[in-house]
Amino acid sequence: MDDRYGTDVLAAGWRDRAQKQLPRVAVSRGLVVEVAADGFCGAVTGVGGGNVELEDRRGRKRLFPLGPGFLIDGRDVVLTPPAPSAPAGPKRTASGSFAAPQTRARVARPSRILVEGRHDAELVEKVWGDDLRAEGVVVEYLQGVDLLEELLESEPPSAERRYGVLVDHLVPGSKESRIAERISAGRHGAHLLIVGHPYIDVWQCVTPQAVGIARWPEVPRGIEFKVGVCRALGWPARDQADLARAWQRILASVTTYRDLDPALLGRVEELIDFVTA
């Protein structure tokens, strides 16, 4: 049978049950509160030692003890200290790997990664730069795979100095693939790894979605690729300065590895593993 008069009024805690439970609000910088006792109203500018500092619109500052006696938007609240911030998780680099702890600069390895041009080097640096610095790997550009044999003759690779080479348009039957096959079969092949992506230019390794286009345009034979791309997209292509601005626009659209085609991602990771083995 229900007891219409409730529990024993003399039981412990009966006064607390009769009191209204006020919402508890953790203070944060900029929170605007009013002091119920005297109407002082201001924004939180600091908290510590069990007190909160408020500054009103005239610049006057006063300290008040945390707890009840405050209003927010006309409602009674209890101010509490800020909630402890959760420990930050391990930071990730643009390539998706966990960032290494900050240490002194590392001396560069003798091994290195070679890419065909400046744009290739800038893209690799933007996504894998943190990883490469942590490993002490330098990226150099060749200005074309045609110059690779000359470099190998002047600075031959070895077991202590491996070369990983990233090549554009590495598809069966292409000029690039024939050069790569010949060099890999030669006397430097044991300390050399040549990999590549299937695209004509590294521009196409950035996903169209990242750049904000539907797809990369097809450029007819006989038209320089970058010029053809800019014209098809309605971008200026009068001179080298226009092409440089187009590349900066593309590069700025890349923030993480997710903005790159998997055909490039896997190859760069393969090269890093090779030169750091």
C-alpha positions in Angstrom: 0.0 0.0 0.0 1.4 3.5 -0.9 2.5 5.7 1.9 1.0 9.0 1.0 3.1 10.8 3.6 6.5 9.6 2.2 9.4 8.4 4.3 10.4 9.3 7.8 11.0 13.1 7.9 13.6 12.6 10.6 15.7 10.3 8.4 19.2 11.6 7.3 19.2 13.7 4.2 15.6 14.8 4.3 16.6 18.5 4.0 18.7 17.8 0.9 15.8 16.0 -0.8 13.6 19.1 -0.3 16.2 21.3 -2.0 16.2 22.1 -5.7 19.1 20.5 -7.6 20.9 23.2 -9.5 22.7 22.5 -12.8 26.5 22.4 -12.4 28.5 24.3 -15.0 32.2 24.0 -15.5 33.7 27.4 -16.0 35.5 28.3 -19.2 37.2 31.4 -20.4 34.7 33.8 -21.9 31.6 32.3 -20.2 29.3 35.2 -19.1 27.8 34.8 -15.6 25.9 37.1 -13.2 26.5 37.1 -9.4 23.1 36.6 -7.7 24.0 38.5 -4.6 24.8 41.9 -6.1 24.1 41.6 -9.9 27.7 42.0 -11.0 27.9 40.5 -14.5 31.0 39.6 -16.4 33.0 37.1 -18.5 35.3 34.6 -17.0 38.9 35.7 -17.4 40.6 33.2 -15.1 40.1 30.5 -12.5 42.3 29.1 -9.7 42.6 28.6 -6.0 38.8 27.8 -5.8 37.9 31.3 -7.2 36.7 32.6 -10.5 37.7 36.0 -11.9 35.0 37.9 -13.8 35.5 41.1 -15.9 32.5 43.3 -16.7 32.0 45.4 -19.8 33.8 48.4 -18.2 36.9 46.3 -17.6 36.4 45.9 -13.8 37.6 42.6 -12.5 36.4 40.8 -9.3 37.1 37.4 -7.7 34.3 35.2 -6.4 34.4 31.7 -4.8 33.3 28.9 -7.0 30.0 27.1 -6.1 26.4 28.3 -6.0 25.2 31.9 -6.2 25.6 32.5 -9.9 23.1 33.0 -12.8 23.5 32.1 -16.5 20.8 33.5 -18.7 18.7 34.1 -15.6 19.0 30.6 -14.3 20.6 29.6 -11.0 23.7 27.5 -11.5 26.6 26.1 -9.5 30.0 27.0 -11.0 32.6 24.2 -10.8 36.3 24.1 -11.9 37.1 23.3 -15.5 36.9 19.6 -16.4 40.4 18.1 -16.7 41.3 17.8 -20.4 41.7 14.4 -21.8 45.3 13.3 -22.6 46.0 14.0 -26.2 46.4 10.9 -28.3 49.5 10.3 -30.4 49.7 12.8 -33.3 49.6 11.5 -36.8 51.5 12.9 -39.8 50.0 13.8 -43.1 51.0 10.3 -44.3 48.8 8.7 -41.6 51.7 7.4 -39.5 52.2 8.2 -35.8 54.5 11.2 -35.4 57.8 10.5 -33.8 58.7 12.3 -30.5 60.6 15.6 -31.0 64.3 14.9 -31.0 67.4 16.6 -32.2 67.8 16.9 -36.0 69.1 13.6 -37.5 72.1 13.4 -39.8 70.9 12.5 -43.3 71.4 8.9 -44.5 73.6 8.2 -47.5 70.6 6.5 -49.1 68.1 8.8 -50.8 64.9 9.0 -52.8 65.0 10.4 -56.3 62.0 11.8 -58.1 61.7 13.2 -61.6 60.8 16.8 -61.0 60.3 19.6 -58.6 56.5 19.1 -58.4 57.0 15.4 -57.5 59.5 16.4 -54.7 57.1 19.1 -53.3 54.2 16.6 -53.2 56.3 13.9 -51.5 57.6 16.5 -49.0 54.1 17.7 -48.1 52.7 14.3 -47.3 55.8 12.3 -46.1 58.1 15.2 -45.0 57.8 14.5 -41.3 58.4 10.8 -41.8 61.4 11.4 -44.0 63.0 13.8 -41.6 62.5 11.3 -38.7 64.3 8.7 -40.8 67.0 11.1 -42.1 66.0 10.5 -45.8 66.7 13.2 -48.4 64.5 13.6 -51.5 66.3 14.9 -54.7 64.8 15.5 -58.1 66.3 14.4 -61.4 64.7 16.7 -64.0 63.7 13.5 -65.9 64.4 9.8 -65.7 66.6 10.2 -68.8 69.3 11.6 -66.5 69.2 8.7 -64.0 72.0 6.7 -65.7 74.3 9.7 -65.7 73.7 10.2 -62.0 74.4 6.6 -61.2 77.7 6.7 -63.0 78.8 9.8 -61.1 77.5 8.7 -57.7 77.0 4.9 -57.8 74.7 3.3 -55.2 76.0 0.7 -52.8 74.9 -1.5 -49.9 75.4 1.6 -47.6 73.9 4.1 -50.1 70.7 2.8 -51.6 68.7 4.7 -54.2 64.9 4.6 -54.4 63.5 6.1 -57.6 60.0 7.3 -58.3 59.1 7.5 -62.0 56.1 9.0 -63.8 54.2 7.0 -66.4 55.8 3.7 -65.5 53.5 1.5 -67.7 54.4 -1.4 -70.0 55.9 -0.2 -73.3 56.5 3.4 -72.2 59.9 5.1 -72.6 60.1 5.3 -68.8 59.6 1.5 -68.3 62.3 0.7 -70.9 64.8 2.9 -69.1 63.8 1.4 -65.7 64.2 -2.2 -67.0 67.6 -1.5 -68.5 69.0 0.2 -65.4 67.5 -2.4 -63.0 69.2 -5.2 -65.0 72.5 -3.4 -65.0 75.4 -3.3 -62.5 73.6 -0.9 -60.1 70.4 -2.9 -59.9 71.2 -4.6 -56.7 71.2 -1.4 -54.7 68.5 0.4 -56.6 64.7 0.2 -56.6 62.7 1.9 -59.4 58.9 2.2 -59.0 56.3 4.5 -60.4 52.7 5.4 -61.0 50.8 5.0 -64.3 50.0 8.7 -64.8 51.6 11.1 -67.3 52.3 13.6 -64.6 52.3 13.7 -60.8 49.5 16.3 -61.0 47.1 13.4 -61.7 48.2 11.6 -58.5 46.1 14.2 -56.6 42.5 13.0 -56.5 40.0 15.0 -58.5 37.8 15.3 -55.4 40.6 17.1 -53.5 41.1 19.6 -56.3 37.4 20.1 -56.7 37.0 18.8 -60.3 35.0 16.0 -61.7 38.0 14.3 -63.3 41.4 15.0 -64.8 41.0 16.0 -68.4 42.4 14.0 -71.3 45.1 16.0 -73.1 45.6 15.3 -76.8 49.0 14.3 -78.1 51.1 17.2 -79.2 50.0 19.5 -76.4 52.1 19.9 -73.4 50.3 18.1 -70.5 50.2 20.9 -68.0 49.2 23.4 -70.5 46.4 21.1 -71.8 45.1 20.5 -68.3 45.0 24.2 -67.4 43.2 25.1 -70.7 40.6 22.3 -70.2 39.9 23.4 -66.6 39.6 27.1 -67.6 42.8 28.1 -65.7 45.4 30.6 -67.2 48.1 28.8 -69.2 50.0 31.7 -70.9 53.4 31.1 -69.5 55.4 29.2 -66.9 54.2 31.5 -64.1 50.6 30.4 -64.8 51.6 26.8 -64.7 53.4 27.4 -61.4 50.3 29.0 -59.9 48.2 26.1 -61.2 50.5 23.6 -59.4 50.3 25.6 -56.1 46.6 25.5 -56.4 46.7 21.7 -56.7 49.3 21.3 -54.0 47.3 23.4 -51.6 44.4 21.0 -52.0 46.5 18.2 -50.5 46.3 17.9 -46.7 46.7 14.2 -46.0 47.4 10.9 -47.8 43.7 10.6 -48.4 44.0 13.3 -51.1 46.4 11.1 -53.1 45.8 8.2 -55.5 46.7 4.8 -54.0 48.9 4.2 -57.1 51.3 6.8 -55.6 50.8 6.1 -51.9 52.0 2.5 -52.1 55.0 3.3 -54.2 56.4 6.0 -52.0 55.9 3.8 -48.9 57.8 1.1 -50.7 60.7 3.4 -51.5 60.9 4.6 -47.9 61.1 1.0 -46.7 63.8 0.3 -49.2 66.1 3.1 -48.4 65.7 2.7 -44.6 66.1 -1.1 -44.5 
